Amino acid sequence: MTTDPFAWTQSLNTLFAQVWNKLSRGVHDRHAPARHPTLATVDAGGAPQARTVVLRAADKAASSLRVYTDAQSHKVAELRATPAAALHVWDSAAHLQIRLATSVAIRTGKDVSDIWDKMPDHARLAYGSAPAPGMPVPEALGYRKTPDPHAFAVLDLTIDSMDVVHLGPDHRRAAFRRDDGWAGHWLAP
């Protein structure tokens, strides 16, 4: 008897649980697809901006995720203007697309000093550069990386809704929303 490897797609409860399993694994497994999701924001001109980030925390009970970034980056300026973002994960092995709509809080300075203090020296190099990220440089390596706790920012993403698509033998799609307690409902894929 063969077991269906996609049995978790057959109910809203198991699909929702699988999404959180994928997100939680992304925090702890550097090879997991959810480790490097795409974060999308909107720039000052209203154009979408997407980039890969590293997932640092996933809390199912709080429906929240955490990402670290350089406070000087364009994404931080964009999020200060419009504190909402989308997060996208594609897990090719599971044939699963996860799209999350989030509200974002930006924390810096004393609010994140405990995280900075625990961070290894090599990881701190990602936060603090001259010129700032995205600024022109005279040549490919025409910048300096200097760890700077004032350039370290934590993005706390509160998930407002999820759109989940499984592209297996039978395509399934579901939506889950915070405001209805994550009850979920099926959508046409």
Backbone torsions as a table, in degrees:
resi	resn	phi	psi	omega
1	MET	NA	127.9	-179.5
2	THR	-93.9	134.7	178.1
3	THR	-88.0	139.1	178.6
4	ASP	-73.8	114.8	-178.9
5	PRO	-69.5	-12.4	-179.9
6	PHE	-112.8	26.8	179.0
7	ALA	-57.2	-29.0	-179.5
8	TRP	-65.0	-12.3	179.9
9	THR	-85.5	-7.4	-169.1
10	GLN	-85.4	-11.2	175.3
11	SER	-136.4	153.9	178.6
12	LEU	-61.3	-40.6	-178.8
13	ASN	-62.6	-45.8	-177.8
14	THR	-73.8	-31.0	176.3
15	LEU	-66.4	-45.6	178.0
16	PHE	-60.6	-43.9	178.4
17	ALA	-62.4	-39.1	179.4
18	GLN	-64.6	-39.1	177.0
19	VAL	-58.1	-47.3	-179.6
20	TRP	-68.3	-33.8	174.1
21	ASN	-61.0	-44.2	179.7
22	LYS	-63.5	-44.8	-179.6
23	LEU	-65.1	-44.6	179.3
24	SER	-63.2	-40.1	178.1
25	ARG	-64.0	-35.6	178.7
26	GLY	-60.0	-28.9	179.1
27	VAL	-71.1	-37.0	-170.3
28	HIS	-105.1	-16.1	-176.1
29	ASP	-118.8	109.1	-175.8
30	ARG	-65.1	-11.5	178.8
31	HIS	-100.5	-3.2	-179.9
32	ALA	-73.9	140.8	180.0
33	PRO	-55.7	-34.6	-178.5
34	ALA	-76.0	-5.6	178.1
35	ARG	-64.1	-35.6	-176.2
36	HIS	-124.4	71.3	178.4
37	PRO	-75.3	167.3	173.8
38	THR	-96.9	128.5	178.1
39	LEU	-106.5	126.9	-180.0
40	ALA	-116.3	135.2	176.9
41	THR	-128.0	-176.3	177.1
42	VAL	-123.2	129.6	-179.6
43	ASP	-82.1	178.5	-175.6
44	ALA	-60.5	-26.8	178.2
45	GLY	-88.2	1.7	179.2
46	GLY	88.3	5.1	-179.7
47	ALA	-85.4	141.8	177.6
48	PRO	-70.4	145.3	177.7
49	GLN	-132.0	125.9	-177.8
50	ALA	-125.2	143.4	177.4
51	ARG	-155.0	157.7	178.3
52	THR	-83.1	137.3	176.6
53	VAL	-128.0	175.8	177.2
54	VAL	-111.5	126.3	179.2
55	LEU	-76.8	122.9	-175.6
56	ARG	-105.5	-24.3	179.3
57	ALA	-156.5	148.2	175.6
58	ALA	-140.6	122.5	-177.1
59	ASP	-125.0	102.0	-177.0
60	LYS	-62.7	-43.1	-177.3
61	ALA	-60.3	-36.8	179.9
62	ALA	-93.8	-4.7	-175.9
63	SER	52.9	49.5	-176.4
64	SER	-135.5	157.1	177.6
65	LEU	-131.6	163.0	179.4
66	ARG	-136.1	140.6	178.0
67	VAL	-135.8	144.5	173.5
68	TYR	-102.4	151.0	177.3
69	THR	-156.4	170.2	173.9
70	ASP	-81.6	126.3	-177.9
71	ALA	-62.5	-19.1	179.9
72	GLN	-85.0	-5.0	-173.7
73	SER	-72.3	157.7	177.8
74	HIS	-60.9	-34.8	-177.4
75	LYS	-62.1	-34.6	179.1
76	VAL	-67.4	-44.7	177.2
77	ALA	-60.3	-41.9	179.1
78	GLU	-63.8	-40.5	-179.5
79	LEU	-73.1	-28.5	174.7
80	ARG	-65.4	-38.2	179.8
81	ALA	-75.9	-40.8	-179.3
82	THR	-136.3	96.3	-173.3
83	PRO	-78.9	53.6	177.5
84	ALA	-139.5	146.8	179.6
85	ALA	-149.9	159.2	171.6
86	ALA	-110.5	145.5	176.4
87	LEU	-123.2	134.8	-177.4
88	HIS	-125.6	133.5	175.3
89	VAL	-128.6	132.3	172.0
90	TRP	-118.2	119.6	176.7
91	ASP	-108.4	100.1	-174.3
92	SER	-67.7	-35.3	-179.9
93	ALA	-65.0	-36.7	-179.7
94	ALA	-91.8	-4.4	-176.2
95	HIS	55.2	42.5	-171.5
96	LEU	-123.7	126.8	172.2
97	GLN	-107.7	130.4	178.1
98	ILE	-120.5	121.0	175.2
99	ARG	-118.8	127.5	-177.1
100	LEU	-120.9	131.1	171.6
101	ALA	-98.1	128.0	-173.8
102	THR	-131.9	156.2	166.6
103	SER	-101.4	140.6	-171.8
104	VAL	-121.9	132.7	170.9
105	ALA	-111.9	136.2	-180.0
106	ILE	-105.4	127.0	177.0
107	ARG	-119.3	139.0	179.3
108	THR	-143.6	177.5	173.0
109	GLY	60.1	-134.2	-176.6
110	LYS	-60.1	-28.3	-179.0
111	ASP	-66.2	-18.7	-178.0
112	VAL	-125.2	9.9	-176.7
113	SER	-62.7	-32.3	178.2
114	ASP	-65.4	-35.9	177.2
115	ILE	-69.8	-45.5	179.0
116	TRP	-58.5	-43.4	-177.7
117	ASP	-62.4	-29.5	-179.4
118	LYS	-89.0	-9.0	-175.0
119	MET	-77.6	135.1	177.0
120	PRO	-65.0	152.4	-177.1
121	ASP	-54.0	-43.6	-177.9
122	HIS	-63.3	-32.3	179.5
123	ALA	-73.2	-30.2	-179.7
124	ARG	-64.7	-22.2	-179.5
125	LEU	-61.0	-20.1	-178.8
126	ALA	-76.2	-8.6	-173.9
127	TYR	-124.5	97.3	179.9
128	GLY	124.8	108.3	176.6
129	SER	-147.0	155.7	175.7
130	ALA	-131.4	122.4	-4.8
131	PRO	-69.5	176.0	-178.9
132	ALA	-63.2	156.3	178.4
133	PRO	-53.0	136.1	177.7
134	GLY	87.1	-4.6	179.4
135	MET	-86.1	151.9	179.3
136	PRO	-62.7	145.6	174.9
137	VAL	-129.8	153.4	-176.1
138	PRO	-70.6	-21.8	179.0
139	GLU	-154.3	170.3	-173.6
140	ALA	-53.2	-39.3	-178.5
141	LEU	-109.3	29.3	-178.5
142	GLY	-85.4	51.0	177.8
143	TYR	-146.0	164.9	175.8
144	ARG	-121.4	138.5	174.3
145	LYS	-106.1	115.8	178.9
146	THR	-130.2	113.1	179.9
147	PRO	-52.7	129.1	-177.1
148	ASP	-140.7	111.5	-179.2
149	PRO	-60.7	-23.2	178.3
150	HIS	-75.5	-15.8	178.3
151	ALA	-95.6	0.7	-178.5
152	PHE	-90.9	126.9	178.5
153	ALA	-130.1	144.8	175.2
154	VAL	-112.3	128.3	175.3
155	LEU	-101.6	115.2	175.4
156	ASP	-97.5	114.3	-176.8
157	LEU	-103.2	117.8	175.1
158	THR	-95.5	120.8	-177.0
159	ILE	-76.2	126.2	177.9
160	ASP	-98.0	-34.9	178.7
161	SER	-156.7	160.1	178.1
162	MET	-130.6	140.2	171.0
163	ASP	-123.3	116.4	-171.9
164	VAL	-121.1	127.0	-179.1
165	VAL	-125.3	127.8	173.4
166	HIS	-109.1	122.6	-177.7
167	LEU	-104.9	54.8	177.5
168	GLY	-89.1	-161.5	179.7
169	PRO	-53.4	-39.7	172.0
170	ASP	-114.6	118.6	-179.5
171	HIS	-72.6	137.5	177.7
172	ARG	-134.7	145.2	177.6
173	ARG	-140.2	140.1	179.4
174	ALA	-141.6	152.5	174.8
175	ALA	-119.4	140.4	177.6
176	PHE	-130.4	138.5	-178.1
177	ARG	-132.1	140.6	177.6
178	ARG	-59.3	-42.7	-172.4
179	ASP	-69.8	-7.7	173.1
180	ASP	-116.9	21.0	177.0
181	GLY	73.7	22.5	178.3
182	TRP	65.7	28.0	-179.2
183	ALA	-59.9	-41.2	177.9
184	GLY	81.6	154.2	172.8
185	HIS	-153.8	153.2	-178.6
186	TRP	-79.0	147.5	175.2
187	LEU	-127.1	156.7	171.2
188	ALA	-66.8	134.5	-178.8
189	PRO	-72.7	NA	NA
